[in-house]
């Protein structure tokens, strides 16, 4: 019998989708003929005001940060979430029921906090016995909506997230610490360093990879400009994601260092494996991919609230530094060029935090619940 596993994600940034894709790959690797993963963007069933926020998410985090931060912190409390649910349930129940009814499955796995709040009650309301597992996709300071006590199981990426779950009344026996979901073949693809560097025309100079997430958010352009015009003995790889405006602006630049500019790519593992330093916003998926690649990290930006803890996690563990202004990034690159021992220490610290088997471990938890379904 082939079991169906629906993996729910939402397009607020690319991280939730990437997490779901990584878990799907791991499930196919472990039980290719026994479980059928299906990715579903559950937010397309959401009420109009949530859909509107989803579509304008890059605008909020790029140009309305104060308002975004106020909204995050105003709702980031267990009692406030309960109060909000009592107000919004009449709207969200219809959407949650539609997700379940239109996507029947033997087991549900969520990678977005909104589903942790709504899908378990929808399953009970509709009389469905399918287990519901929620995967927390923020390393440290994720929104409290992730931590719903009525999920069948909760998967967290770090000990800090596990403690946050316990503080929000999730029973300890319901929690598994597996790491942030990263594609199971990520490490293997990272190891094609010489091949990728040759293909990109990179030489022996320090290769700096700059990433702004799937939507090219934050201070990506100004940071890339600062390094491109520095004249340092470095070479740049800049991934702009879906931000075509930033890509075109950087392509128009006359850089003083070798620079390759990309749009949205599907070879991040190879690019990380070919690089020596990562400059990025503090997205949890990108950070954990950098750990697997053993890259020292310069964090130049963070989404208020949910990514603040990621910055602390990287810095506290010695895997990188926080440089919120372009000239700070430039100064840090100069420091690492002049102090290779400090660069090597950050590289080693980053590698110590790696969990290359994270998606496999998450898939193993999912399969434990799948076996219970099979035995009914």
Number of C-alpha atoms within 10 A of each C-alpha: 7 12 17 18 25 23 26 23 26 23 18 18 19 16 23 24 20 19 25 30 21 22 29 24 19 26 26 15 14 14 14 13 12 15 20 17 24 16 18 17 16 22 22 15 17 21 14 12 8 14 17 11 13 19 13 12 18 18 14 17 19 14 13 12 14 12 12 18 16 13 12 17 14 11 17 18 15 17 12 14 17 14 12 12 16 10 11 12 14 10 13 22 18 15 21 24 19 15 23 19 14 9 16 14 20 20 22 24 24 28 26 29 23 19 26 25 24 20 23 23 17 22 20 11 11 11 9 15 12 19 21 23 24 27 29 31 28 25 27 25 20 22 21 22 21 27 28 24 17 17 20 15 23 29 27 28 24 19 15 14 22 23 15 20 24 15 13 18 13 20 14 13 8 16 18 19 18 22 26 30 35 27 23 22 16 21 21 14 18 23 16 16 17 12 12 19 18 11 9 12 9 21 12 9 14 18 23 24 25 27 27 25 24 20 20 27 26 22 18 24 21 15 22 28 17 17 25 23 13 15 13 16 14 23 22 23 23 24 28 27 21 18 19 15 12 21 20 14 11 22 14 9 12 12 18 16 16 18 23 16 16 18 18 17 12 9 11 19 22 22 25 30 25 25 25 20 25 24 26 27 29 27 27 22 21 22 27 26 24 27 24 25 29 28 30 30 28 26 25 24 24 22 19 18 18 23 22 18 20 24 25 17 18 25 17 11 14 18 26 27 22 20 17 16 15 19 14 17 22 18 13 17 21 15 13 17 17 11 11 11 11 14 23 15 15 25 23 17 20 25 19 14 18 20 21 23 21 23 27 24 22 25 23 18 17 22 19 10 19 20 11 10 15 11 7 5
